């Protein structure tokens, strides 16, 4: 999973650093990457890394529920489930959002936006992403899914694997078609960039969790799965941004299943440097926009004077490694303490003292991701 997170965060970093050059150039527009060659077109697709993150979240969150229904494992403790997300996600998010708010230097003007962002409701309240922290929209979507996941995963109670899988495929396709053809172009502003539009990607992750818990998707080191990965990548290149965009959640299902079962892709994405960077994806996602915002403007302007493709490639080649290096200490100081560390335990103990929860409720326990059928 950390290897796939690496792919997703790398795509996002490349996209935003390339956009940064175009903003400095003063030529940024919705079609900035079109008709400028295949390389720039691929860089311009980097925003789709967020949708991959949504599917991975659907998989990780739904897997314990799938194991319960499919394999007869113990039922997930909902108290632990919600407390884990509170202690893991909230503190780094609040710190990053506050940093972006302060950097904006429009404290009074953006105060309502900041308060709405703190409770993950800016899109619902204002019908637009947080102006000083555009990336916060995806966290609002994630939290909405976390709240609904224990009820959405009741689909696993349907008896019969093929019947259940077919229903989930139909739900993914139908919700994707509705979101792409109706909600996005014609729906109300408050539903744009919300779970209502992004639900197909979480449903794709839930289907993957079902297939994984059932043993259909597993580590098999088969080259055929590597071919499936290549096919899914081509499928994504053809469908992202096209009239067939509603099919992209299904392409992600094939991509992740192929990576899990493949030989070459599975080996590559389990290399230690890859998984280390992928493990820092939350910090990289939260803080890369802050670091890009405070980067010296003359430096951006220097790269912006180069030809279009050259400026993007050169700036990304320099900026992305620098962003990873700068985010490493942030990860160690801010995020890691809340990954089953002292920060998590402090918040848990404080919440127990405030609410009177017993010690056994909500205690953070690190669960293995792999299914028993996986060697």
Buried (B, 14 or more C-beta within 10 A) or exposed (E): BBBBBBBBBBBBBBBBBBBBBBBBBEEBEEEBBEEBEEEBBBBBBBBBBBBBBBBBBBBBBBBBBBBBBBEEBEEBBEBBBBBBBBBBBBBBBEBBBBBBBEBBEEEEEBEEBBEBBBEBBBBBBBEBBBBBBBBBBBBBBBBBBBBEBBEBBEBBEBEEBEEBBEBBBEBBBEBBBBBBEEBBEEBEEBBBBBBBBBBBBBBBBBBBBBBBBBBBBBBBEBEEBBEBBBBBBEBBBEBBBEEEBBBBBBBBBBBBBBBBBBBBBBEBBEEEEBBBBBBBBBBBBBBBBBBBEEBEEEEBEBBBEBEBBEBBBBBBEEBBEEBBEBBBEBBEEBBBBBBBEEBBBBBBEEBBEEEEBEEEBBBBEEEEEEBEBBE
